[in-house]
């Protein structure tokens, strides 16, 4: 099943693709259906019910804010984070549905948290119900946020893999199939992805989008390095990236550098994006927002330190990095999951680490075996990683995990290049293993904040 690069990397607002981007898209789709069924003009009240993980960590993850954005008909790229959209709704108890129709809306009364109910299809469930002035039900739909901002309505869940059926020249379900396609056509993974993408839109649009998401990733690093203050949510977490940045600048000016300073820079870039995400900033899902700092950090590592050893110039290497990462992510989406609520943090940080490792090898000019080895090593050493956010916020341990994931990706890439002919475990095997590990994992460790650090850290 081929997932487009445009599906893999989407632009949204933090702190969680499955808890903010997904619910926002679901709410907007529900709004569209109200209009298409000619029921919009009769709506007097809307109620939302959140289930499972969305109910348990939705407040800390910004789900309510995202749903309000969606019901207002807002696009993630067009949202001005400085405007008080949600606070105005909370204050006035009025929601401007689609920014056209004002209805009464009390967050405390009209949003229900069904924390103990896990719907069988997926733990990220949400139900939208609208009523007319006589309290007659107009339209009720249940949606699921299945990872990376992707949504499916309840009637679509049993066939969710068939929702995307692109007419592209190269379909692949496994890495082995992808290798065979590359060998048969004497092409790289990048070449295969680009040929698929230009069947869906123009090459100009594809390259423009790649450059756009790359720039947003880099902007999030730059903002994160410069923005001071405390992260929202009540944990009292101070942004660390600006302090790390100042320290590194001072050491550089004093020529007080050591052999491991590259590690400090990678940590900085991972922190910067993860802190921007935790603050609700504009982020690229890579492949999720909870893990959105890993690819940007490794990309900047390539640009600043590694590209001089590459077969490609910096710009070409960045493009090959992202197209290759996209192909690898397509395999995770097809055969496993990128949802922390479904398979734990191995599906978020673990997958991001795997994509970054494989992408970095591609950017350096590595072959398909080296790419596979790097991506496999990266996931192999994230197997079993739980999702246990303290306070239901994408802060502890999530921010540090982004920095650690970026470092693991760089190391996995280096190992992958050096030992491609001796690796035993295939990427297909490790993807399958990750999925079954996630299925076996207790729900306490799947973005519910009911286990792990979330219940063992004092004063959380």
Secondary structure, DSSP 4 states (H G I P E B T S, - for coil): -PPPHHHHS-EEESS-IIIIIHHHHHHHHHHHHHHHTT-GGG--EEEEEEEHHHHHHHHHHTHHHHHHHHHTT--GGG--TTS-HHHHHHHH-EEEETTTEEEE--HHHHEEEETT---TT-SEEEEEEEE-TT--EEEEEEEEEEETTEEEEGGGGGGGGGS-----S---SSHHHHHHHHHHHT--HHHHHHHHHTTTS-HHHHHHHHHHHHHHHHHHHHHHHH--SB-TTSS-PBP-HHHHHHHHHHHHHTT---TTHHHHHHHHHHHHHHHHHHTT-EEE-SS-STTTHHHHHHHHHIIIIIGGGSSS-HHHHHHHHHHHHHHHHHHHHHHS---HHHH-GGGTHHHHHHHHHHHHHHHTT--HHHHHHHHHHHHHTTTT--B--GGGSS-TTHHHHHHHHHHHHHHHHHHHHHSGGG--S-HHHHHHHHHHHHHHS-GGGBSSSSSTHHHHSTT-
